[in-house]
Amino acid sequence: MTSLGTFIEIFLQALVAGILIGAIYGLMCVGLGIIFGVMRVINFAQGEFLMLGMYFTFYLVVGFNLLSFLGPVVGPYSGALLAGPALFVAAYALHRFLVARVTGVNVAGTEGDGHYAQLILTLGLALILQNGGLILFGSTPQSVRTPLSSRAFEIPLLYDPNAALFVNKARLLAGLVSVAVAVALYFLINRSTLGKTLRAAADNAAAAT
């Protein structure tokens, strides 16, 4: 039978892991929130775009080994940073030729202001990217290993000298970055001229134009 001390240790370990993973999911939702808040578009393909960025990093670092000269620490983070511009180009092309046709002034005054078409379009993009990803990349999970991903902080628990929490360093760093990005976005939206412009466009697109 599991003792109370062991139960507390397991509970705290699961709690910390859940908070760190939740912070990463929160970072993923930041972009989704901006898209909906400014453009009023529910982007069902948001997760699929993130998948493309992750695979771009994977192939730069592991698949094609193009960033091996940067080392095991700098290489993966450089690949992640390079995925941003690459994904921007792909997303801009999709917006220019597809999404723009069902958003903004093109659908102003129509039934639902184009929301029905947006839902169908982004859902269709999501299905295409999902199945295309399975065909091109397969279904086997892939990952980019860094020195931090195999290391953890050991935090002793005061109630038992033999009990401790293990916090993965890579997940902790990702969680801290997520919090920093969320705070920076908050100040950008609420305290900067650009943020006020985005809020004005979200509140009344016609007046902002």
C-alpha positions in Angstrom: 0.0 0.0 0.0 1.4 3.4 -1.0 2.3 5.6 2.0 1.2 9.1 2.4 4.7 10.4 1.8 5.0 8.5 -1.5 1.6 9.7 -2.6 2.6 13.3 -1.9 5.9 12.9 -3.9 4.1 11.4 -6.9 1.4 14.1 -6.7 3.9 16.9 -6.6 5.9 15.4 -9.4 2.8 15.1 -11.6 1.7 18.6 -10.7 5.1 20.2 -11.6 5.2 18.3 -14.9 1.6 19.3 -15.7 2.3 23.0 -15.0 5.4 23.0 -17.2 3.6 21.2 -20.1 0.6 23.5 -19.6 2.9 26.5 -20.0 4.1 25.2 -23.3 0.5 24.7 -24.5 -0.2 28.2 -23.3 2.6 29.5 -25.5 1.1 27.7 -28.5 -2.2 29.4 -27.7 -0.7 32.9 -27.7 -0.7 33.0 -31.5 -4.2 31.6 -31.7 -5.4 34.2 -29.3 -3.9 37.0 -31.4 -5.4 35.7 -34.6 -8.8 35.5 -33.1 -8.6 38.7 -31.1 -7.4 40.8 -34.1 -8.8 39.1 -37.2 -11.7 37.3 -35.6 -10.6 34.1 -37.3 -10.8 30.7 -35.5 -7.8 29.0 -37.0 -8.3 25.2 -36.8 -5.0 24.8 -38.5 -2.9 26.5 -35.8 -1.6 23.2 -34.4 -0.7 22.0 -37.9 1.3 25.1 -38.6 3.2 24.5 -35.3 3.8 20.9 -36.5 5.4 22.3 -39.7 7.7 24.6 -37.7 8.7 21.7 -35.5 9.5 19.4 -38.4 11.5 22.3 -40.0 13.6 22.5 -36.9 13.9 18.7 -36.7 15.2 18.3 -40.2 17.6 21.2 -39.9 19.1 19.8 -36.7 18.6 16.0 -36.9 17.3 14.9 -40.3 19.7 16.7 -42.6 22.2 17.7 -39.8 22.7 21.1 -41.4 23.4 22.9 -38.1 25.8 20.3 -36.6 28.6 22.8 -36.8 26.9 24.9 -34.2 27.1 22.2 -31.6 24.5 20.3 -29.6 23.4 23.4 -27.6 23.4 26.3 -30.0 22.2 24.2 -33.0 18.7 23.2 -31.8 17.9 26.7 -30.6 19.1 28.2 -33.8 16.9 25.7 -35.7 13.9 26.8 -33.6 14.6 30.5 -34.3 15.0 29.8 -38.1 11.7 28.0 -38.1 9.9 31.3 -37.4 10.8 33.1 -40.6 10.3 29.9 -42.7 6.8 29.4 -41.2 6.0 33.1 -41.6 6.6 32.8 -45.4 4.4 29.7 -45.7 1.7 31.2 -43.6 1.8 34.5 -45.5 1.4 32.7 -48.8 -1.6 30.8 -47.4 -3.2 34.0 -46.1 -2.5 35.9 -49.2 -4.1 33.4 -51.6 -6.7 31.7 -49.3 -7.6 33.2 -45.9 -7.7 36.8 -47.2 -10.6 35.8 -49.5 -12.8 35.0 -46.5 -11.7 37.8 -44.1 -11.8 41.5 -43.8 -13.7 43.8 -46.1 -14.2 40.9 -48.6 -16.8 39.4 -46.4 -18.0 42.5 -44.5 -21.8 42.5 -44.3 -22.2 38.9 -45.4 -24.0 36.3 -43.2 -21.8 35.7 -40.2 -19.2 38.1 -41.6 -17.4 35.2 -43.3 -17.0 33.1 -40.1 -18.6 30.0 -41.7 -16.2 30.1 -44.7 -13.3 30.7 -42.3 -14.2 27.6 -40.2 -14.5 25.4 -43.3 -11.3 26.7 -44.9 -9.1 26.4 -41.8 -10.6 23.0 -41.0 -9.8 21.9 -44.5 -6.2 23.2 -44.2 -5.9 21.3 -40.9 -7.0 18.0 -42.5 -4.7 18.5 -45.5 -1.7 19.3 -43.3 -2.4 16.5 -40.9 -2.7 13.8 -43.6 0.1 15.4 -45.6 2.3 15.2 -42.5 1.5 11.6 -42.0 2.4 10.8 -45.6 5.7 12.8 -45.7 6.9 12.4 -42.1 5.3 9.2 -40.9 3.6 8.5 -37.6 6.7 7.8 -35.5 7.2 10.5 -32.9 10.5 12.5 -33.5 12.4 14.8 -31.2 15.4 17.1 -31.0 17.6 16.1 -28.2 19.6 18.8 -26.3 21.9 18.4 -23.3 19.2 20.0 -21.2 16.5 17.5 -22.2 18.4 14.7 -20.5 19.1 16.6 -17.3 16.9 17.6 -14.3 17.1 19.6 -11.2 16.7 17.6 -8.0 14.7 19.4 -5.4 14.6 17.6 -2.0 11.3 17.4 -0.1 11.6 18.6 3.5 9.3 16.0 5.0 11.4 13.0 3.9 15.2 13.1 3.3 14.8 10.3 0.7 12.1 12.1 -1.3 12.8 14.6 -4.1 11.2 16.2 -7.1 12.9 16.0 -10.5 12.3 19.0 -12.8 13.5 18.5 -16.4 15.8 21.4 -17.3 14.5 21.7 -20.9 10.9 21.8 -19.8 11.7 24.3 -17.1 13.4 26.6 -19.6 10.5 26.2 -22.1 8.0 27.1 -19.3 10.0 30.2 -18.3 10.1 31.3 -21.9 6.4 30.8 -22.2 5.7 33.0 -19.2 8.1 35.7 -20.4 6.4 35.7 -23.9 3.0 36.0 -22.3 4.1 38.9 -20.1 5.8 40.6 -23.0 2.7 40.2 -25.1 0.5 41.6 -22.3 2.6 44.8 -22.2 2.8 45.0 -26.0 -1.0 44.8 -26.3 -1.9 47.1 -23.4 1.0 49.6 -23.2 2.4 50.2 -26.7 1.1 52.1 -29.7 1.2 49.0 -31.8 -0.9 47.2 -29.2 -3.5 49.9 -29.2 -3.6 49.8 -32.9 -4.3 46.0 -32.9 -7.0 46.5 -30.2 -8.6 49.2 -32.3 -8.7 47.0 -35.3 -10.2 44.2 -33.3 -12.9 46.4 -31.8 -13.9 48.2 -35.0 -12.1 47.2 -38.2 -14.0 49.6 -40.4 -13.2 52.6 -38.2 -9.6 51.5 -37.8 -9.2 51.3 -41.6 
